[in-house]
Amino acid sequence: MHFQSQAEYVHYHSPEQRAMRSARAESERLSVVRNAQVLFNDGDIAGARQVLFEGGISDDGVGEYLRLWRD
């Protein structure tokens, strides 16, 4: 990432900005998981797997979600 000034760098790495980015990422992850779970519950396992992969969930994470939802 390229910053035009030290102030931009400091702002980007401030605790408030980090918290905002973390909250946004968590919200996006939850949305991906919810969408995948709807597909899973509708019987579209491959679709659920694809949504999780496209959402940036690791192979291990995808496997864990699928195992969790099967139980």
Number of C-alpha atoms within 10 A of each C-alpha: 3 6 10 7 9 9 10 12 13 12 13 14 12 12 11 11 13 13 12 12 13 12 12 12 12 12 12 13 16 13 13 19 20 15 15 26 22 14 17 18 12 11 11 14 16 12 17 25 22 14 20 25 16 11 16 12 18 12 11 9 13 20 14 12 17 18 10 9 11 9 5
